[in-house]
């Protein structure tokens, strides 16, 4: 999910919640990468709250600034970030704020629990 909002001083704050469909953007013509890109360009957000864990955001951003690619394993799986948000950040003036509460310890615990064989 991507949340965008405007910080204009003479207007009330406006918040828009734009759902994303992760890898399905690559296969669904009705909500493709191109359509998501166009929507964000039309919205012209000041801020994008992204479902990226804060402890992974800096690594993703660093890689993108270095060579226009994202190699951070969790973030690179989501085309709304790799093919849209990070690319648009080069030409649009918005701030990306990572907001996911998911952390590496949580992911490890989840993986451990998923590997438990149930009776």
N, C-alpha and C positions, 0 to 999 in steps of 0.2 A: 504494500500500500504506500502511496505517496501522498503527502499532505502539503498543500501549497497555501501560502498566505501573503497578503499584501501589507506593507508597513507605511502606506501613505498617511501623512500627518493630518490631512483635512477631512479624512473619511473614517468611518468606523472600520475596524479591522474586519477583513473578510477572510474566511477560512474555507478552503475547498478540499474535500477528501476525494482522491482519485484512486480507485482500486486498480491494482495491477494483477496480471495473471501469469507472472513469472515466465517460464519457458514457452507457455502457450502463445505468447506474443509472436513467437517465431512461426507458428503454424496456423493461427486463426486470422483469416483475412479481415474479419469484422473488428478486430482489435489488435492490429499488427504493430510492429515496431514503428512503422511510418505514421500510423494513426496516433499512437501515443506521443511521438515526437511532435506532431502537428498540434495536438491538444495542449501540450506544455508550452509550445511557442505562442499559441493563442492566449493562454492564461496569463503569461508573463509574470510568473511568481517572483517574489522577493526572497522567499525562503522555501526550501523543500525539506520536509521532515521525512527521512528515509528509514526504512526498516533494515538498517544496518547496525550491527552491534558497535557501540562506541570503541571497544577495544580492537576492532578490526578496521575501522574507518581510516585511520592515519596511514596504515600500510597500503590500503587500496588507493588512497589519494596520492601518496608518495609515488607509487608505481605509475599511476596515470600521468602525473606531472613529468615524470622521467621519460617515459616513452609511449604515451598515449594508450597504454594497455593496463589492464587490472589483473594482477597475478595473485591477489589475496584470495585463498581458496573459497571462502564462503561467499564473498561478494561477486566473484567472477562467474558464479553459477546463474546469476540473475540478469537477463538481457535488458531489463528496464534500467539497470545501472550501467552495465558495460556498453550497451548500444544506444542509450538515450541520455540519461541524467548526466553522467560524467562528460559525455561528448558535448551536450548542450551547455555545460558549465564553461566551456571555452568561448562561447559566442554570446551567452546570455549572462545577465548580471543577477544571479541568485546565489544564496548560500545554502549548502547542503548540511543538514544537521542530522547526525546519526541518532536514532532513538530506540532501536530494538533493545529489549532487556536481556536478550540472549547473550550469554558469555561462554567462554571456553570451558570453565568448570561445569556449567549447566549442560553443555553439549557432551562432555565426557560422561557425566552421570546418566544422561539420556541414552547414550550408546551402550553403556554398561547394562542399563535396565532393559534395553531392547534385545540384548544378547542372552538374557535369562530365558531358559526353556520353561514354559509354563506346563503344569500337569495336564 
